[in-house]
Amino acid sequence: MVQMYVDRLADELTKSLDKSPNSRGLMSEEGTALVTKFVQEPGVREWLNGLDILQKVRLWGAGKDGLQVLLHGAETAKKGGPHDHGSSWALYYQVTGITVMTTYRRMTGLDGEPGEADLEVSGVQELTPGNAMYFGPNVIHSTEHPSPPARWIRLTGVDLDHATRLRFSLERKEAVLD
């Protein structure tokens, strides 16, 4: 039964992207509304909470070059380092717990390129259940989960396992290919 809701979510997201594939506002607002509707369907929240989140869970994927719907989670407090998603956009939707999102401005080096990368914090936002945050291509950000457990759905425009992405070291002031 839940798979029916997953398939419907993917279908509705794909139709939205087909209407306007490069629209930040569309994916940010409409994507958030569609994921909210999905999470509120009977049995979905319980199903998501029951999934093993030691690694990401692919709920739905349209091949390496298309929309991905993933579930991530944290059972212990953790903080990730700054990274980007390369040429893909991403929408993080908080299901349970809290995710602290920090965004960065790259002060040295070229956007989307490895090499020198002095970063400056440009914003910090706390995502709580039912809220989402959109990141366009090459937006540098990090995640922190200070009070687990936490679960979040991440939508991306491509399969990030096959995308060129960057990880950033604040200490070494550099960006390297992930």
C-alpha positions in Angstrom: 0.0 0.0 0.0 2.8 2.5 0.9 4.5 1.8 -2.4 1.4 3.2 -4.2 2.0 6.5 -2.3 5.7 6.5 -3.2 4.8 5.9 -6.9 2.2 8.7 -6.8 4.7 11.1 -5.2 7.3 10.3 -7.9 4.7 10.7 -10.6 3.6 14.1 -9.3 7.1 15.3 -8.8 8.1 14.2 -12.3 5.1 16.0 -13.8 6.1 19.2 -11.9 9.7 18.9 -13.2 8.4 18.3 -16.7 6.5 21.5 -16.6 9.4 23.6 -15.5 12.7 21.7 -14.9 14.8 24.7 -13.9 12.4 26.4 -11.6 13.7 26.7 -8.1 10.4 28.1 -6.8 8.4 25.2 -8.3 10.5 22.5 -6.7 10.9 24.3 -3.5 7.2 25.1 -2.9 5.5 22.4 -5.0 8.0 19.7 -4.0 7.5 20.6 -0.3 3.7 20.4 -0.7 3.9 17.1 -2.5 6.2 15.5 0.1 4.0 16.8 2.9 1.0 15.2 1.3 3.0 11.9 0.9 4.1 11.9 4.6 0.5 12.5 5.8 -0.9 9.5 3.8 -2.1 6.6 6.1 0.8 4.4 7.3 3.6 6.4 5.5 5.2 8.0 8.6 5.2 4.7 10.5 6.7 3.0 7.4 9.4 5.6 7.1 10.2 5.4 10.8 10.5 1.6 10.5 13.1 1.6 7.7 16.7 0.8 8.4 18.6 4.1 8.0 22.2 3.0 8.6 22.6 4.0 5.0 20.4 6.0 2.7 17.3 4.3 1.5 16.3 4.8 -2.1 12.5 5.1 -2.1 12.3 5.8 -5.8 14.8 6.6 -8.6 14.5 7.4 -12.3 18.0 6.1 -13.3 21.2 7.9 -12.7 20.1 11.0 -14.7 16.7 11.6 -13.2 14.7 12.4 -10.1 15.7 10.5 -6.9 13.6 10.2 -3.7 15.7 9.1 -0.8 15.3 8.6 3.0 18.2 9.4 5.3 18.4 9.3 9.0 20.5 9.7 12.1 20.2 7.5 15.2 23.0 9.3 17.0 24.1 12.9 17.0 26.3 13.7 14.0 27.6 16.6 12.0 28.6 16.4 8.3 31.2 18.5 6.6 30.5 21.1 3.9 29.7 19.7 0.5 27.8 20.4 -2.7 25.6 18.3 -5.0 27.4 19.4 -8.1 25.1 20.3 -11.0 22.1 18.8 -9.2 19.5 20.6 -7.1 18.3 19.1 -3.8 15.3 19.5 -1.5 15.6 18.3 2.1 12.3 17.6 3.9 12.4 16.9 7.6 10.2 14.0 8.7 11.3 13.6 12.3 13.9 15.2 14.6 15.9 18.3 13.7 18.5 19.0 11.0 20.6 22.2 11.3 21.5 23.3 7.8 24.5 25.6 7.4 25.1 27.3 4.0 28.5 28.7 2.9 29.8 31.3 0.5 33.0 30.3 -1.3 35.5 33.2 -0.9 38.4 31.8 -2.9 38.5 29.4 -5.9 36.0 28.8 -8.6 32.4 27.5 -7.9 32.1 23.9 -8.7 35.8 23.4 -9.1 38.3 21.6 -6.8 41.2 23.6 -5.3 41.5 26.5 -3.0 38.3 27.1 -1.1 38.0 29.5 1.9 34.4 29.3 3.1 32.4 31.8 5.0 29.1 30.9 6.7 26.2 32.6 4.9 23.3 31.1 6.8 22.1 28.7 9.5 18.6 27.3 9.5 17.0 24.7 11.7 14.7 22.3 9.9 11.9 20.8 12.0 9.3 18.2 10.9 7.2 19.4 8.0 9.7 22.0 6.8 12.0 21.8 3.8 15.0 23.6 2.4 16.0 23.8 -1.3 19.6 23.9 -2.6 20.4 24.8 -6.2 23.3 23.4 -8.1 26.8 23.9 -6.5 25.3 25.4 -3.2 27.7 24.5 -0.4 26.1 23.3 2.8 26.5 21.0 5.8 24.0 19.1 8.0 24.0 18.5 11.7 21.6 16.3 13.7 22.0 17.5 17.3 19.1 15.6 18.9 18.5 12.3 17.2 16.6 10.3 16.1 16.1 12.3 12.9 14.8 11.3 9.5 14.5 13.4 6.3 13.6 12.8 2.7 16.0 14.2 0.1 14.9 14.8 -3.4 17.6 15.3 -6.1 17.6 15.9 -9.8 20.0 13.1 -10.5 21.5 10.1 -8.7 24.3 11.8 -6.7 26.2 8.5 -6.6 27.0 9.2 -10.2 27.5 13.0 -10.0 30.6 15.0 -9.7 30.5 16.7 -6.3 32.8 18.5 -4.0 33.7 18.0 -0.3 35.2 21.0 1.5 37.8 21.1 4.3 37.4 24.1 6.5 40.8 23.4 8.1 42.8 23.0 4.9 40.7 25.6 3.0 40.3 23.3 0.0 37.7 21.6 -2.2 38.2 18.0 -3.4 36.2 15.8 -5.7 33.9 13.4 -3.8 
